[in-house]
Amino acid sequence: MQKRKASKKQVLLQYPDIGFAIVKLAQQIANSSNKHYQAKLYLYRYLLNTYKYQIVYNRLSNKSVVAYFDLDWA
């Protein structure tokens, strides 16, 4: 059970877009409809089909990192 909780936290921290979808679906558990069920299935299918995807860096790749951020987001 503890390992399962850690993996949920890991998803929320490492993948904020997926974490947002999980939180929004969890908020609707008490009053869920077929639309919520379909959204949950869509999310599960997405996770099942994309868990093997990863970004791989090697020596031949560009070594500079470019980051963009928005200070007005909050």
N, C-alpha and C positions, 0 to 999 in steps of 0.2 A: 504494500500500500504506500509506503514512504517513497519508494522508487517511482511510483506512478505520479505522486504529487510533484516530485522533482522534475519529471519530464513535462508536466503541464506548465510549471514555472519556466522551464527552459524554452518552451514554445512561445510563451508570452513575452519573454525577454528578447529572444533571438529573432522572432518573426512577428513584429508588431501588427502587421496587416492580418495575419492569420489569427493572432491573439485577439484582435478587435472583433473578428467574426465569431470566435468562440465565446467571448464575453457577451456579445449581443444575443447570440442564440441561447446562452445560459440564462439570460434575463427573462426569456420568454417561456421557460419550462412550465411554469404554473398555468399559463394561458396560451399554450401552443396550438397551432392550427396546422392544416395540411401544408400551407405555405412554409411554415417554419420547419416542418419535417423534410420537405423537399430541399430547403436550404441546407439543412444538416447533412442530408445525403450527398448534396453537391460538394460540400466541404470535405466530407470523408473521402469521396472519390478523388477529389483533387489531391488530398494528402497521400492517399494510397498510390496514385499514379506519378507523383513528383518527389517522393522521398529519396529517390536515388540521384536526383539532380544535385550538382554541386559545382562550385567555382574552383577551378584548379589553377594554381599559379606555379610556374616553373621558371627555370633560369632564362629561358628565351622570352618570357613575357616582359612587358613594360614594367619597370621597377618603381615608377612614380605612382602615387596614389592621389586621386583627385576627389575631393569631397565638396558637396554643396549643402548649405543649410539655410534655413529661414529664421531669422531672429524674431520675426513678428508672429510666429506660429502659435505661441502661447497666448 
